[in-house]
Amino acid sequence: MQAPAVFTGVDVYQRSFNPQEYLKEFYTLSDSEGRPNAFLIQNLRSLFTMFSLDGLRGDTLIDVGCGPTIYQLLSACERFQEIIALDYTDQNRRELEKWLKNEAGAFDWRPVVKYVCELEGDSEKWAEKEEKLRQRVKQVLKCDVTKANPAAPVSLLPADCVVSAFCLEAACKDLAAFRSALRNIGAFVKPGGHLVMLITLQGTFYAFNKQVFSCLYLERNAVVEAVEGAGFDVKFREVQPWPPSDVRTDCKDVLSFVARKRASVTA
């Protein structure tokens, strides 16, 4: 599948992104024929591994570029007491709020929640986990990672952890913008706190619902250098292949990593 020419940047998401179709396409645990969603399962396992690491806990976690999803918070909510969810797109935030408020028509995350509970040792605790996550998400705010303060005009206190999954490569037009955005979201993290990310490698697009969205082509070493340049030391990382049969994207791999913010950062 060849990617048609599409534009990169945050504005296209406000105009064109359909969160319901996106959730159906990428975040059901299995397809209509019962085949498991290898992409989602791989990411759930990576997040479970990362949020099980020693020292990765605290009071506050900020989710940057949360989209309409909760999967990235299911393991995190066991380690952090308060969660602030940030996303650029109005319709994504509304979709997330529907689930948080348990409104009719909200996406059914129960199969995914049960899977994460199974990883944690007891799939029967899914309802308890859903309630815990709903209680711990305290705010859902607009953000723009290209701004020095992505949450402007709100000023957030530095958090113990920032998690961001598949956000910056969608929002940034080039490597310089990516490095800048990393510094911007890194400013949300306390010295000694952590940055947890999932990020696509060697991809230029992803598609669903007859639409194509561009993403920034990134190599692993460039990501690691940008993270270190933002004042962090990578403590854990793994690269896993994107399922090769998935024609919805040309991405080759997914990089998962945990990085710790240095006590002092040289500007």
WOQUICOR-V584371 format. One record per pair of residues at least 4 apart in sequence whose ideal C-beta (glycine too) atoms are under 7 Angstrom apart, sorted by the first residue. I is the first residue (numbers start at 1). J is the second residue. D is the distance in whole Angstrom. If there is no record, write none. Layout:
i=I j=J d=D
i=I j=J d=D
//
This chain:
i=1 j=247 d=5
i=3 j=204 d=6
i=3 j=205 d=4
i=3 j=212 d=6
i=3 j=250 d=6
i=4 j=212 d=6
i=6 j=205 d=7
i=6 j=212 d=5
i=6 j=213 d=7
i=6 j=214 d=5
i=7 j=12 d=6
i=7 j=214 d=7
i=8 j=173 d=5
i=8 j=214 d=4
i=8 j=216 d=7
i=9 j=171 d=7
i=9 j=173 d=6
i=10 j=88 d=5
i=10 j=144 d=6
i=10 j=146 d=7
i=10 j=171 d=5
i=11 j=15 d=6
i=12 j=16 d=6
i=12 j=213 d=7
i=13 j=17 d=4
i=13 j=88 d=6
i=13 j=89 d=5
i=14 j=88 d=7
i=14 j=89 d=5
i=14 j=90 d=7
i=16 j=211 d=6
i=17 j=22 d=7
i=17 j=89 d=6
i=17 j=91 d=7
i=17 j=92 d=7
i=18 j=22 d=6
i=18 j=209 d=6
i=19 j=23 d=6
i=19 j=68 d=4
i=19 j=91 d=5
i=19 j=92 d=5
i=19 j=95 d=4
i=20 j=24 d=7
i=20 j=95 d=7
i=21 j=25 d=6
i=21 j=208 d=6
i=21 j=209 d=4
i=22 j=26 d=6
i=22 j=68 d=7
i=22 j=208 d=6
i=23 j=27 d=5
i=23 j=68 d=6
i=23 j=107 d=5
i=24 j=28 d=6
i=25 j=208 d=4
i=25 j=209 d=7
i=26 j=39 d=7
i=26 j=40 d=7
i=26 j=208 d=7
i=27 j=40 d=6
i=27 j=69 d=6
i=27 j=71 d=6
i=27 j=112 d=7
i=28 j=37 d=6
i=29 j=36 d=7
i=29 j=37 d=6
i=29 j=40 d=7
i=29 j=111 d=4
i=29 j=112 d=6
i=29 j=115 d=6
i=30 j=34 d=5
i=30 j=35 d=6
i=30 j=36 d=5
i=30 j=37 d=6
i=31 j=35 d=5
i=31 j=37 d=7
i=36 j=41 d=6
i=37 j=41 d=6
i=38 j=42 d=6
i=38 j=243 d=4
i=39 j=43 d=7
i=39 j=242 d=7
i=39 j=243 d=6
i=39 j=246 d=6
i=40 j=44 d=6
i=40 j=71 d=7
i=41 j=45 d=6
i=42 j=46 d=6
i=42 j=240 d=6
i=42 j=254 d=7
i=43 j=47 d=6
i=43 j=198 d=6
i=43 j=254 d=7
i=44 j=48 d=6
i=44 j=71 d=6
i=44 j=115 d=6
i=44 j=116 d=6
i=45 j=49 d=6
i=45 j=119 d=7
i=46 j=50 d=6
i=46 j=198 d=7
i=46 j=238 d=7
i=46 j=256 d=4
i=47 j=51 d=6
i=47 j=72 d=6
i=47 j=75 d=5
i=48 j=52 d=6
i=48 j=75 d=5
i=48 j=116 d=7
i=48 j=119 d=5
i=50 j=56 d=7
i=50 j=196 d=5
i=50 j=236 d=6
i=50 j=256 d=6
i=50 j=258 d=5
i=51 j=56 d=6
i=51 j=75 d=4
i=51 j=76 d=5
i=51 j=79 d=6
i=53 j=236 d=6
i=53 j=258 d=6
i=56 j=79 d=6
i=56 j=161 d=7
i=56 j=194 d=6
i=56 j=258 d=7
i=57 j=79 d=4
i=57 j=80 d=7
i=58 j=80 d=6
i=58 j=160 d=3
i=58 j=161 d=6
i=58 j=193 d=7
i=59 j=80 d=7
i=59 j=81 d=5
i=59 j=82 d=6
i=59 j=160 d=6
i=60 j=80 d=6
i=60 j=82 d=5
i=60 j=159 d=4
i=60 j=160 d=6
i=61 j=76 d=6
i=61 j=80 d=4
i=61 j=83 d=5
i=61 j=159 d=6
i=61 j=160 d=7
i=61 j=161 d=5
i=61 j=163 d=6
i=62 j=84 d=5
i=62 j=86 d=6
i=62 j=156 d=7
i=62 j=159 d=5
i=62 j=162 d=5
i=62 j=188 d=5
i=63 j=72 d=6
i=63 j=73 d=6
i=63 j=83 d=6
i=63 j=85 d=5
i=63 j=86 d=6
i=63 j=163 d=5
i=64 j=86 d=5
i=64 j=143 d=6
i=64 j=145 d=7
i=64 j=150 d=7
i=64 j=162 d=6
i=64 j=164 d=4
i=64 j=167 d=6
i=64 j=185 d=5
i=65 j=86 d=7
i=65 j=87 d=6
i=65 j=145 d=7
i=65 j=164 d=5
i=65 j=167 d=3
i=66 j=85 d=4
i=66 j=86 d=6
i=66 j=87 d=5
i=66 j=96 d=6
i=67 j=87 d=6
i=67 j=92 d=5
i=68 j=92 d=5
i=68 j=95 d=4
i=68 j=96 d=5
i=70 j=74 d=7
i=70 j=99 d=6
i=70 j=109 d=6
i=70 j=133 d=6
i=71 j=112 d=5
i=72 j=163 d=6
i=72 j=165 d=5
i=73 j=77 d=5
i=73 j=83 d=6
i=73 j=133 d=6
i=74 j=113 d=6
i=74 j=116 d=4
i=74 j=129 d=7
i=74 j=133 d=7
i=75 j=116 d=6
i=76 j=80 d=6
i=76 j=163 d=6
i=77 j=83 d=7
i=77 j=132 d=6
i=77 j=133 d=5
i=77 j=136 d=5
i=80 j=160 d=7
i=80 j=161 d=6
i=81 j=136 d=7
i=82 j=136 d=6
i=82 j=138 d=5
i=83 j=136 d=5
i=83 j=137 d=5
i=83 j=138 d=7
i=84 j=138 d=6
i=84 j=139 d=5
i=84 j=141 d=7
i=84 j=156 d=7
i=85 j=96 d=6
i=85 j=137 d=6
i=85 j=140 d=5
i=86 j=141 d=5
i=86 j=143 d=4
i=86 j=150 d=7
i=86 j=151 d=6
i=87 j=92 d=5
i=87 j=93 d=5
i=87 j=143 d=6
i=88 j=142 d=7
i=88 j=143 d=6
i=88 j=144 d=6
i=89 j=93 d=7
i=90 j=94 d=6
i=91 j=95 d=6
i=92 j=96 d=6
i=93 j=97 d=6
i=93 j=140 d=5
i=93 j=142 d=7
i=94 j=98 d=7
i=96 j=100 d=6
i=96 j=140 d=6
i=97 j=101 d=6
i=97 j=140 d=6
i=98 j=103 d=4
i=98 j=105 d=6
i=98 j=106 d=4
i=99 j=106 d=4
i=99 j=107 d=6
i=99 j=109 d=7
i=100 j=134 d=5
i=100 j=137 d=6
i=102 j=106 d=7
i=109 j=113 d=5
i=110 j=114 d=6
i=110 j=126 d=6
i=111 j=115 d=6
i=112 j=116 d=7
i=113 j=117 d=6
i=113 j=126 d=5
i=113 j=129 d=6
i=113 j=130 d=6
i=114 j=118 d=6
i=114 j=123 d=5
i=114 j=126 d=4
i=115 j=119 d=7
i=116 j=120 d=6
i=117 j=122 d=6
i=117 j=123 d=5
i=117 j=125 d=5
i=117 j=126 d=5
i=117 j=129 d=6
i=118 j=123 d=4
i=125 j=129 d=6
i=126 j=130 d=6
i=127 j=131 d=7
i=128 j=132 d=6
i=129 j=133 d=6
i=130 j=134 d=6
i=131 j=135 d=6
i=132 j=136 d=6
i=133 j=137 d=6
i=141 j=151 d=6
i=141 j=154 d=6
i=143 j=150 d=4
i=143 j=151 d=5
i=144 j=150 d=6
i=145 j=150 d=5
i=145 j=167 d=7
i=145 j=168 d=6
i=145 j=171 d=5
i=145 j=181 d=4
i=145 j=184 d=6
i=145 j=185 d=6
i=146 j=171 d=7
i=146 j=177 d=7
i=146 j=181 d=6
i=147 j=152 d=6
i=147 j=184 d=7
i=148 j=184 d=6
i=149 j=155 d=7
i=150 j=184 d=5
i=150 j=185 d=6
i=151 j=156 d=5
i=156 j=188 d=6
i=158 j=188 d=6
i=158 j=189 d=6
i=158 j=190 d=4
i=159 j=188 d=6
i=159 j=189 d=6
i=159 j=190 d=7
i=159 j=193 d=7
i=160 j=190 d=6
i=160 j=193 d=5
i=161 j=193 d=6
i=161 j=194 d=5
i=161 j=196 d=6
i=162 j=185 d=6
i=162 j=188 d=5
i=162 j=189 d=5
i=162 j=195 d=5
i=163 j=196 d=4
i=164 j=168 d=7
i=164 j=185 d=6
i=164 j=197 d=5
i=165 j=198 d=4
i=166 j=170 d=7
i=166 j=198 d=6
i=166 j=199 d=7
i=166 j=200 d=6
i=167 j=171 d=6
i=168 j=172 d=5
i=168 j=178 d=6
i=168 j=181 d=5
i=168 j=182 d=7
i=168 j=199 d=7
i=169 j=199 d=6
i=169 j=200 d=5
i=169 j=215 d=5
i=169 j=216 d=5
i=169 j=218 d=6
i=170 j=213 d=7
i=170 j=215 d=5
i=171 j=181 d=6
i=172 j=177 d=4
i=172 j=178 d=4
i=172 j=181 d=5
i=172 j=216 d=5
i=173 j=177 d=5
i=174 j=216 d=7
i=175 j=179 d=6
i=175 j=222 d=6
i=176 j=180 d=6
i=177 j=181 d=6
i=178 j=182 d=6
i=178 j=216 d=6
i=178 j=226 d=6
i=179 j=183 d=7
i=179 j=226 d=5
i=179 j=229 d=6
i=180 j=184 d=6
i=181 j=185 d=6
i=182 j=186 d=6
i=182 j=226 d=5
i=182 j=227 d=6
i=182 j=230 d=4
i=183 j=187 d=7
i=183 j=230 d=5
i=186 j=195 d=6
i=186 j=230 d=4
i=186 j=231 d=6
i=186 j=232 d=6
i=186 j=261 d=7
i=189 j=193 d=4
i=189 j=194 d=7
i=189 j=195 d=6
i=189 j=261 d=5
i=190 j=261 d=7
i=191 j=261 d=5
i=191 j=262 d=7
i=191 j=263 d=5
i=192 j=260 d=7
i=192 j=261 d=6
i=192 j=263 d=6
i=193 j=261 d=5
i=194 j=258 d=6
i=194 j=259 d=7
i=194 j=260 d=6
i=195 j=232 d=6
i=195 j=259 d=5
i=195 j=261 d=7
i=196 j=258 d=5
i=197 j=257 d=6
i=198 j=254 d=6
i=198 j=256 d=5
i=199 j=218 d=7
i=199 j=223 d=6
i=199 j=255 d=5
i=200 j=215 d=6
i=200 j=251 d=4
i=200 j=254 d=6
i=201 j=218 d=6
i=201 j=219 d=7
i=201 j=220 d=6
i=201 j=251 d=7
i=201 j=252 d=6
i=201 j=253 d=4
i=201 j=254 d=7
i=201 j=255 d=5
i=202 j=217 d=6
i=202 j=219 d=7
i=202 j=251 d=7
i=202 j=252 d=4
i=202 j=253 d=6
i=203 j=215 d=6
i=203 j=217 d=7
i=203 j=249 d=6
i=203 j=250 d=5
i=203 j=251 d=3
i=203 j=252 d=7
i=204 j=214 d=6
i=204 j=215 d=6
i=204 j=217 d=5
i=204 j=250 d=6
i=205 j=212 d=5
i=205 j=213 d=7
i=205 j=214 d=5
i=205 j=215 d=6
i=205 j=249 d=6
i=205 j=250 d=6
i=206 j=213 d=6
i=206 j=215 d=6
i=206 j=248 d=6
i=206 j=249 d=4
i=206 j=251 d=7
i=207 j=211 d=7
i=207 j=212 d=5
i=207 j=248 d=5
i=207 j=249 d=7
i=208 j=248 d=6
i=218 j=222 d=6
i=218 j=223 d=6
i=220 j=224 d=6
i=220 j=239 d=6
i=220 j=255 d=6
i=221 j=225 d=6
i=222 j=226 d=6
i=223 j=227 d=6
i=223 j=255 d=6
i=224 j=228 d=6
i=224 j=234 d=6
i=225 j=229 d=6
i=226 j=230 d=6
i=227 j=232 d=5
i=227 j=234 d=6
i=227 j=259 d=5
i=228 j=232 d=6
i=228 j=233 d=7
i=231 j=261 d=6
i=231 j=262 d=5
i=231 j=265 d=3
i=232 j=259 d=4
i=232 j=260 d=6
i=232 j=261 d=5
i=232 j=262 d=7
i=233 j=259 d=6
i=233 j=260 d=5
i=233 j=262 d=6
i=234 j=257 d=5
i=234 j=259 d=5
i=235 j=258 d=5
i=235 j=259 d=6
i=235 j=260 d=5
i=236 j=257 d=6
i=236 j=258 d=4
i=237 j=255 d=7
i=237 j=256 d=7
i=237 j=257 d=4
i=238 j=256 d=5
i=239 j=253 d=5
i=239 j=255 d=5
i=240 j=253 d=7
i=240 j=254 d=5
i=241 j=252 d=7
i=241 j=253 d=6
i=242 j=246 d=6
i=242 j=249 d=7
i=242 j=251 d=5
i=242 j=252 d=6
i=242 j=253 d=6
i=242 j=254 d=6
//
